[in-house]
Amino acid sequence: IVDSVGCGDSFVAAIAYGFIHNLPMVNTLAIANAVGAATAMGCGAGRNVASLEKVLHILKSPNLNEDDEFWTEILEKKVVDQEVTRLSNIVMNGNRNHLNFVPFDKVASELLTKFEFPQTVENVPT
């Protein structure tokens, strides 16, 4: 983290983007988290907010903290009655005790197809 100025605004802007484009909730939160994190890599607000390049880098190289013990303890205590959706590096798609695992690779690949554009090279006659 270089500077947290603008991170919340960037996060909320990405939430709005996901809502406007009807992205699934987990995809919206993943992109919002990546945009907020990318903004924290710059200094100050304005021109230093998240760049597409930084966001794509974060989506391509996740550093998810797997904390199964925490979630197991919370869910066993019946603190949460609703289903909790969790991005995970674990290759598991499905439910376990109110915990819905969604593979990060699946979400990232869906998001990357929306934001990665093929580089076109044109030769301009001189």
C-alpha positions as CSV (number, residue, x, y, z in Angstrom):
1,I,0.0,0.0,0.0
2,V,1.4,3.3,-1.1
3,D,-1.6,5.6,-0.3
4,S,-5.2,4.8,0.5
5,V,-6.6,8.1,-0.8
6,G,-9.3,7.4,-3.3
7,C,-9.5,3.6,-2.6
8,G,-13.0,3.7,-1.3
9,D,-14.2,5.9,-4.2
10,S,-12.5,3.5,-6.7
11,F,-14.1,0.5,-5.0
12,V,-17.6,2.1,-5.1
13,A,-17.1,3.1,-8.8
14,A,-16.3,-0.6,-9.6
15,I,-19.4,-1.7,-7.7
16,A,-21.5,0.7,-9.8
17,Y,-19.8,-0.7,-12.9
18,G,-20.8,-4.2,-11.9
19,F,-24.3,-3.2,-11.1
20,I,-24.8,-1.3,-14.4
21,H,-23.3,-4.2,-16.4
22,N,-25.3,-6.9,-14.5
23,L,-22.2,-8.7,-13.4
24,P,-22.8,-11.5,-10.8
25,M,-22.3,-10.3,-7.2
26,V,-19.0,-12.2,-6.7
27,N,-17.6,-10.9,-10.0
28,T,-18.6,-7.3,-9.0
29,L,-16.9,-7.6,-5.6
30,A,-13.8,-9.2,-7.1
31,I,-13.3,-6.4,-9.6
32,A,-14.1,-3.8,-6.9
33,N,-11.5,-5.2,-4.7
34,A,-8.9,-5.3,-7.5
35,V,-9.7,-1.6,-8.4
36,G,-9.4,-0.5,-4.8
37,A,-6.1,-2.4,-4.4
38,A,-4.8,-1.0,-7.6
39,T,-5.6,2.5,-6.4
40,A,-3.7,1.9,-3.2
41,M,-0.6,1.3,-5.4
42,G,-0.5,5.0,-6.4
43,C,0.1,8.1,-4.5
44,G,-2.8,10.5,-4.1
45,A,-6.1,10.7,-5.9
46,G,-6.9,12.1,-9.4
47,R,-4.5,10.7,-12.0
48,N,-3.1,8.1,-9.6
49,V,-6.3,6.0,-9.3
50,A,-6.3,2.4,-10.6
51,S,-5.1,1.9,-14.1
52,L,-6.5,-1.0,-16.2
53,E,-3.0,-2.4,-16.4
54,K,-2.7,-2.6,-12.5
55,V,-6.2,-4.1,-12.2
56,L,-5.5,-6.8,-14.8
57,H,-2.2,-7.6,-13.0
58,I,-4.1,-8.1,-9.7
59,L,-6.7,-10.3,-11.3
60,K,-4.0,-12.4,-13.0
61,S,-2.0,-12.9,-9.8
62,P,-4.3,-13.3,-6.8
63,N,-3.0,-13.5,-3.3
64,L,-6.0,-14.9,-1.6
65,N,-5.7,-15.7,2.1
66,E,-7.3,-19.0,2.7
67,D,-8.7,-19.0,6.2
68,D,-10.9,-22.0,6.5
69,E,-10.6,-22.2,10.3
70,F,-12.1,-18.7,10.7
71,W,-15.1,-19.4,8.5
72,T,-15.6,-22.9,10.0
73,E,-15.7,-21.4,13.5
74,I,-18.1,-18.6,12.5
75,L,-20.5,-20.9,10.7
76,E,-20.4,-23.6,13.4
77,K,-21.4,-20.9,16.0
78,K,-24.5,-20.2,13.8
79,V,-23.5,-16.5,13.7
80,V,-24.5,-16.5,10.1
81,D,-27.8,-18.0,9.0
82,Q,-27.5,-16.9,5.4
83,E,-25.2,-18.4,2.8
84,V,-21.7,-16.8,2.6
85,T,-20.1,-16.7,-0.9
86,R,-16.3,-16.9,-0.8
87,L,-13.7,-16.6,-3.5
88,S,-11.2,-19.3,-3.1
89,N,-8.0,-20.7,-4.6
90,I,-9.4,-24.1,-3.7
91,V,-10.6,-25.9,-6.8
92,M,-14.1,-26.5,-5.3
93,N,-17.3,-25.2,-6.6
94,G,-20.3,-25.7,-4.3
95,N,-21.7,-25.4,-0.8
96,R,-20.5,-26.6,2.6
97,N,-22.3,-25.5,5.8
98,H,-23.7,-22.1,4.5
99,L,-20.3,-21.5,2.8
100,N,-20.4,-21.2,-1.0
101,F,-17.0,-21.6,-2.6
102,V,-16.4,-19.9,-5.9
103,P,-13.1,-20.6,-7.7
104,F,-11.2,-17.3,-8.1
105,D,-9.8,-18.6,-11.5
106,K,-13.3,-18.8,-12.8
107,V,-14.2,-15.3,-11.7
108,A,-10.9,-13.9,-12.9
109,S,-11.2,-15.5,-16.4
110,E,-14.7,-14.1,-16.8
111,L,-13.5,-10.6,-15.8
112,L,-10.4,-10.7,-17.9
113,T,-12.4,-11.4,-21.0
114,K,-14.3,-8.2,-20.4
115,F,-11.2,-6.0,-19.9
116,E,-8.4,-7.5,-22.0
117,F,-8.4,-6.2,-25.5
118,P,-6.2,-7.6,-28.3
119,Q,-3.3,-5.3,-29.1
120,T,-3.6,-4.2,-32.8
121,V,-0.7,-3.0,-34.7
122,E,-1.2,-1.0,-37.8
123,N,1.4,0.0,-40.3
124,V,0.8,3.6,-41.4
125,P,2.2,4.4,-44.8
126,T,4.9,7.1,-44.7
